[in-house]
């Protein structure tokens, strides 16, 4: 297994930045965890998902209306993941651990698993961001080539076209296969997971069975198989695409950098950890308040990677501090002004990575 470390011998950037951010919270007399803005999202999003689900099962409606509601359920589910689950699993939703734990299980209601996600995302992705061979978010695949160190395949020439379909089925793959693969291997990419307790195993299987009941058995019993499968796929396609595109725009764009770690390599990344996060991460559409609301502040991905235990509701404020410190230390602060610009950058990146590398 690869061993990756960071050159923290002169780690002055993050120490200075952290001091400034701490000073901001102290002077404003506010907590780093969520506030009424986040609580309001919870009050809106979770009941909205329950209402849409109930309407689909109990109210007779035209086909096009039900399909729109299925897509809307997928979108709202993604927003629950971005806002509630994401903050809770990072421990930034509330000062109370039990609140974070309970709301973190919202990922289980979406078909995933909190234990596996925390290890894959909080530990692996946030530590080894964009390190090919370590970061599972850019795991090697015969269908995708996301950075120059990954092996090129002829199919990659068209990846900028078919990647839309792959993103759409990503949630389905996650629910039906990827979680189980990690569970039985007890590995994320090539990294051995933390040992699961008996309660973790019970929650894994219990929530998976509940998901099958509420999203397959019950709808089939009420609506019939054909209506269920069409509606379920619409929901999953919207959920998968929204989840995938938001996370891809944060790391797989022309502005970000990548590192490589082979299976048995010992790699020393030349920068301190925080500088690595700056170089491998990008914000997008930071002034788009509607996007920020639904995406849980994940368009402020730079701030999130530097301060994952600070709730996303504070990112717009601390982004000013981060950008100023980057300028002071002559670091490029990646921030793409619009969603459209970020999507264009991502697809240009995927098209470029799809070209056959020149020999020599």
ZAPA-204840 format. One record per residue (C-alpha): x, y, z; residue in one letter. Coordinates in steps of 0.25 Angstrom, whole numbers, padded with zeros to 4 digits, always signed. Layout:
BEGIN
XYZA ...
This chain:
BEGIN
+0000+0000+0000X +0005+0014-0003X +0010+0023+0008X +0007+0038+0005X +0012+0049+0014X +0013+0064+0013X +0025+0073+0015X +0021+0081+0028X +0034+0085+0031X +0031+0100+0028X +0016+0099+0030X +0013+0114+0033X +0002+0116+0023X -0009+0108+0030X -0005+0113+0044X -0006+0127+0040X -0019+0125+0033X -0025+0117+0044X -0022+0128+0054X -0029+0138+0045X -0041+0129+0044X -0042+0127+0059X -0041+0142+0061X -0053+0144+0052X -0061+0134+0060X -0057+0140+0073X -0059+0154+0069X -0073+0151+0063X -0077+0143+0076X -0082+0131+0067X -0081+0116+0067X -0074+0109+0056X -0085+0099+0055X -0099+0101+0048X -0109+0112+0052X -0123+0115+0048X -0120+0115+0033X -0116+0101+0034X -0127+0097+0043X -0137+0104+0033X -0132+0095+0022X -0134+0083+0030X -0148+0087+0033X -0151+0089+0018X -0143+0078+0011X -0146+0066+0020X -0162+0068+0020X -0161+0072+0005X -0155+0058+0002X -0165+0051+0011X -0177+0059+0005X -0172+0056-0010X -0170+0041-0006X -0184+0040+0000X -0191+0047-0012X -0185+0038-0022X -0190+0026-0014X -0204+0031-0010X -0209+0041-0021X -0213+0037-0035X -0207+0047-0045X -0203+0048-0060X -0190+0041-0064X -0183+0053-0067X -0186+0059-0053X -0181+0047-0046X -0168+0046-0054X -0166+0061-0050X -0168+0058-0036X -0159+0046-0037X -0148+0055-0042X -0151+0065-0032X -0149+0055-0021X -0136+0051-0026X -0132+0066-0026X -0137+0068-0012X -0130+0055-0007X -0117+0061-0013X -0119+0074-0006X -0121+0066+0007X -0108+0060+0005X -0101+0073+0002X -0107+0080+0014X -0111+0071+0025X -0103+0058+0023X -0090+0065+0019X -0089+0075+0031X -0094+0064+0041X -0084+0054+0036X -0073+0064+0037X -0078+0067+0052X -0081+0082+0048X -0096+0082+0048X -0097+0083+0063X -0088+0083+0076X -0096+0071+0081X -0089+0058+0076X -0103+0050+0076X -0109+0061+0067X -0098+0059+0057X -0099+0044+0058X -0114+0043+0056X -0114+0053+0044X -0102+0046+0038X -0111+0034+0037X -0119+0042+0026X -0109+0036+0016X -0114+0022+0020X -0128+0027+0016X -0122+0031+0003X -0117+0017+0001X -0102+0019+0006X -0095+0016+0019X -0090+0026+0028X -0078+0018+0034X -0073+0015+0020X -0075+0029+0015X -0068+0035+0027X -0056+0027+0024X -0056+0029+0009X -0059+0044+0010X -0054+0050+0023X -0041+0042+0024X -0037+0037+0010X -0042+0048+0001X -0040+0060+0011X -0025+0055+0014X -0021+0051+0000X -0029+0060-0009X -0026+0057-0024X -0015+0047-0021X -0017+0037-0032X -0016+0023-0025X -0021+0028-0011X -0033+0037-0014X -0045+0028-0017X -0053+0040-0023X -0043+0038-0035X -0041+0023-0034X -0036+0017-0046X -0046+0012-0056X -0046+0006-0070X -0057+0016-0074X -0051+0029-0068X -0038+0036-0068X -0038+0048-0059X -0023+0051-0058X -0011+0049-0067X -0005+0038-0058X -0016+0029-0061X -0015+0019-0072X -0021+0023-0085X -0031+0014-0092X -0037+0015-0106X -0051+0017-0100X -0046+0030-0093X -0047+0037-0106X -0062+0038-0104X -0062+0040-0089X -0066+0054-0089X -0079+0050-0096X -0083+0037-0089X -0078+0042-0075X -0092+0049-0074X -0098+0035-0074X -0088+0030-0064X -0091+0041-0054X -0106+0038-0056X -0104+0024-0051X -0094+0027-0041X -0104+0027-0029X -0110+0014-0034X -0096+0008-0035X -0093+0013-0021X -0106+0007-0015X -0106-0006-0022X -0091-0009-0023X -0080+0000-0018X -0084+0000-0003X -0085-0015-0003X -0071-0016-0010X -0065-0007+0001X -0072-0015+0012X -0068-0029+0008X -0054-0025+0004X -0053-0015+0016X -0045-0006+0008X -0046+0008+0001X -0038+0007-0012X -0025+0001-0006X -0027+0006+0008X -0032-0003+0019X -0044+0002+0026X -0045+0004+0041X -0051-0008+0048X -0066-0008+0048X -0073-0011+0062X -0085-0020+0063X -0094-0008+0063X -0088-0003+0050X -0091-0017+0043X -0105-0017+0049X -0107-0003+0044X -0101-0006+0030X -0111-0018+0027X -0123-0012+0034X -0123+0001+0027X -0120-0006+0013X -0132-0015+0016X -0141-0003+0020X -0136+0004+0007X -0141-0008-0001X -0154-0008+0006X -0157+0007+0004X -0151+0009-0010X -0155-0004-0016X -0164-0014-0009X -0175-0004-0004X -0175+0004-0017X -0176-0009-0025X -0188-0014-0017X -0195+0000-0018X -0192+0004-0032X -0187-0009-0040X -0174-0012-0045X -0174-0004-0058X -0177+0009-0051X -0168+0007-0040X -0156+0003-0049X -0158+0016-0058X -0160+0025-0046X -0148+0019-0038X -0139+0021-0050X -0143+0035-0052X -0141+0038-0037X -0127+0031-0037X -0122+0038-0050X -0125+0052-0045X -0119+0048-0031X -0107+0042-0037X -0104+0053-0047X -0106+0064-0037X -0097+0058-0027X -0086+0054-0037X -0086+0068-0044X -0085+0076-0031X -0073+0068-0026X -0066+0067-0040X -0066+0082-0041X -0059+0084-0028X -0047+0075-0032X -0047+0070-0047X -0045+0084-0054X -0034+0090-0062X -0030+0099-0050X -0027+0088-0040X -0014+0079-0039X -0012+0064-0037X -0002+0055-0030X +0001+0041-0032X +0004+0029-0022X +0007+0015-0027X +0003+0003-0019X +0016+0002-0012X +0021+0016-0013X +0026+0025-0002X +0022+0039-0007X +0026+0052+0000X +0017+0063-0006X +0025+0076-0006X +0015+0085+0000X +0009+0085+0014X -0005+0079+0015X -0013+0092+0014X -0005+0097+0002X -0008+0083-0005X -0023+0085-0002X -0022+0099-0009X -0015+0094-0021X -0025+0082-0023X -0038+0089-0020X -0047+0099-0027X -0059+0108-0023X -0070+0110-0033X -0081+0120-0035X -0078+0126-0021X -0088+0138-0023X -0099+0129-0027X -0108+0129-0014X -0118+0119-0020X -0107+0109-0023X -0101+0111-0010X -0114+0108-0003X -0117+0095-0010X -0102+0090-0011X -0099+0092+0004X -0088+0102+0001X -0080+0091-0006X -0078+0102-0017X -0068+0107-0006X -0060+0095-0007X -0047+0101-0004X -0052+0106+0010X -0058+0093+0012X -0045+0085+0010X -0038+0094+0019X -0048+0094+0030X -0057+0082+0029X -0062+0083+0043X -0067+0097+0041X -0082+0097+0036X -0084+0101+0021X -0093+0113+0026X -0080+0121+0030X -0072+0118+0017X -0076+0131+0009X -0071+0139+0021X -0058+0132+0023X -0055+0131+0008X -0051+0145+0009X -0040+0142+0019X -0036+0130+0011X -0034+0137-0002X -0027+0149+0005X -0017+0139+0011X -0015+0132-0002X -0011+0145-0008X -0002+0148+0003X +0005+0135+0002X +0005+0136-0014X -0004+0124-0015X -0014+0122-0026X -0028+0123-0020X -0036+0114-0030X -0050+0120-0032X -0058+0119-0045X -0068+0130-0045X -0080+0123-0051X -0086+0109-0051X -0086+0109-0066X -0072+0112-0066X -0068+0101-0056X -0076+0091-0064X -0069+0095-0077X -0056+0094-0070X -0059+0080-0065X -0063+0075-0079X -0051+0081-0086X -0043+0074-0075X -0050+0061-0078X -0048+0063-0093X -0033+0066-0091X -0031+0054-0082X -0038+0045-0093X -0027+0048-0103X -0017+0038-0106X -0004+0042-0099X +0008+0045-0108X +0020+0036-0107X +0034+0041-0104X 
